[in-house]
Amino acid sequence: MTGRRRMRRIAPFALGVLLTLGLAGADAQQAGSVLTGSCYCMAAGELRCVADQTEDQCNRRCAQELCDEWFWLERRSCWNWGYGG
């Protein structure tokens, strides 16, 4: 009986430790892999796109180029807005 009581006391603590370690590992993985995507900038009525940019790179680039509007699409390449037909 004492073994079961001991397990009941230790189990919640052990579960908490395992969950904490699992979440810390997931955060480290996310920090290691940065997503890239396409950065669209609207300036002087013209929409331009630069591929393979992180979101931070896109924000800096568009602020430097004084874009009127901009947006970033993760994991996507630039699209030429045409269907080629």
Backbone torsions as a table, in degrees:
resi	resn	phi	psi	omega
1	MET	NA	-36.2	-179.0
2	THR	-66.5	-30.4	177.6
3	GLY	-65.4	-40.3	179.0
4	ARG	-69.0	-39.0	178.9
5	ARG	-64.8	-41.2	179.5
6	ARG	-63.6	-42.1	178.7
7	MET	-63.9	-38.0	179.6
8	ARG	-67.3	-30.3	177.6
9	ARG	-78.7	-36.8	-176.1
10	ILE	-81.5	-32.9	-173.7
11	ALA	-55.5	-49.4	180.0
12	PRO	-62.2	-38.2	178.2
13	PHE	-64.5	-45.9	-179.8
14	ALA	-63.8	-40.2	178.6
15	LEU	-63.4	-42.0	177.7
16	GLY	-61.5	-42.5	179.0
17	VAL	-64.0	-44.2	-179.9
18	LEU	-64.4	-40.9	177.8
19	LEU	-64.7	-41.1	178.6
20	THR	-62.7	-44.5	178.6
21	LEU	-64.1	-40.0	179.2
22	GLY	-63.7	-43.0	179.2
23	LEU	-68.1	-37.8	178.1
24	ALA	-64.6	-39.1	177.7
25	GLY	-65.9	-38.3	179.1
26	ALA	-66.7	-39.4	178.2
27	ASP	-64.7	-39.6	179.0
28	ALA	-65.3	-37.7	178.8
29	GLN	-66.4	-43.0	-179.2
30	GLN	-64.8	-37.6	179.4
31	ALA	-66.7	-30.4	-178.5
32	GLY	-76.5	-28.8	-178.5
33	SER	-111.8	110.8	-179.2
34	VAL	-100.2	131.6	-179.0
35	LEU	-77.9	141.5	173.3
36	THR	-115.1	160.6	-179.9
37	GLY	-165.9	-161.1	-178.3
38	SER	-101.9	141.6	-178.0
39	CYS	-113.6	115.6	-179.4
40	TYR	-104.0	133.7	-178.7
41	CYS	-129.2	128.0	175.8
42	MET	-106.6	113.3	178.6
43	ALA	-138.6	133.0	179.6
44	ALA	54.1	38.0	177.2
45	GLY	76.1	6.7	-178.6
46	GLU	-115.9	131.1	178.5
47	LEU	-96.7	122.4	178.6
48	ARG	-121.1	154.7	-178.6
49	CYS	-134.2	140.2	173.2
50	VAL	-125.2	126.9	-177.4
51	ALA	-86.6	168.7	175.3
52	ASP	55.0	49.7	177.1
53	GLN	-116.1	144.5	170.1
54	THR	-80.9	167.9	-179.4
55	GLU	-63.6	-39.2	177.9
56	ASP	-64.5	-42.9	178.3
57	GLN	-61.4	-40.8	180.0
58	CYS	-63.1	-46.2	-179.5
59	ASN	-61.4	-42.8	178.8
60	ARG	-65.1	-45.8	-178.7
61	ARG	-60.2	-46.4	-177.0
62	CYS	-69.9	-32.0	176.3
63	ALA	-69.0	-38.5	179.3
64	GLN	-69.2	-35.8	-178.5
65	GLU	-86.8	2.7	179.2
66	LEU	54.8	49.3	178.3
67	CYS	-68.8	141.5	176.1
68	ASP	-70.5	-43.4	177.3
69	GLU	-141.1	150.9	174.4
70	TRP	-153.8	157.2	174.8
71	PHE	-152.9	158.8	-177.1
72	TRP	-126.0	132.2	177.9
73	LEU	-114.6	115.5	-176.9
74	GLU	-71.8	146.2	176.2
75	ARG	57.2	28.5	179.5
76	ARG	-130.0	148.4	175.6
77	SER	-92.4	169.2	179.3
78	CYS	-67.8	144.9	179.7
79	TRP	-117.0	135.5	-174.8
80	ASN	-85.7	5.7	176.6
81	TRP	63.5	15.5	178.1
82	GLY	-122.7	163.1	-179.9
83	TYR	-107.9	-4.0	175.5
84	GLY	63.9	46.9	-177.3
85	GLY	-132.8	NA	NA
